[in-house]
Amino acid sequence: MAYAGKWKYDKQENMEQFLVGIGMPAEKAKEMATCESEVECGREGDTYFIAATVKGETTKANFKSGVPFKLNVPFLGINETVTATDEGGKKLVIKGTVTETREVTGDTMLITLEKPGVAVAGKRYLKRM
């Protein structure tokens, strides 16, 4: 699983525009677009986990590939049932109102956020710690 391990924020593309596009107030979107974050991803048996720490607040999710689960990400205003799919251990796609795709190339994880009706995708790049 290429995305397993600990990751730290490196840079972003279009995150502020994306966050405003999903309804976040402009002031908060500007702050959240470039805030430092750390993410840990892994797998134990058939259960995957993601723990993300943003501005000192940690959000954790445990899930099985292809099985719907409740995802709560307060700093993005997401609290809904989503489905995550591991695609060959190299890509993780989480689908809900927002589609989040995590892909790893070398020591860089690219997280792409997309939502129908929002003209731009937000991208966050993380470096392996």
C-alpha positions, 0 to 999 in steps of 0.5 A: 500500500503506497500511501501507508505511513506518515505524511506532512503538508508541502504545498497546495493548488487551488484549495482556497478556490475549491473551499469557497466553491463548496461553501466555506467562508472566504476568510476561513478558506484562505486560512485552511488552504495553506494550513500545516497538516500531518496525515497517517495512513495504514491498514490492519487486516482488511481495515484501513485507517486515516488520521489527519491532524490540522491546526491541532485537531485530529480526525480519525477514520477506520473503514473497509474498502467498498463498505460505506462508513461515517466520515466526520471532518469538522474543519472541512464541514464534512459529516456524511456517509462515504465509501472508500475504495483501495485501487491496487494499493496505489490509489485510495478514492473516497466518494461522498458529496466531495470525492477525495483521491489520494495517489502516491508518486515516490515520496509525494502524496497528492490529495485531490478534492472534487465536487460536482458543480465546483469549477476547480479541483483542490490539490494538497501535496504531502511529503513522506515523513 
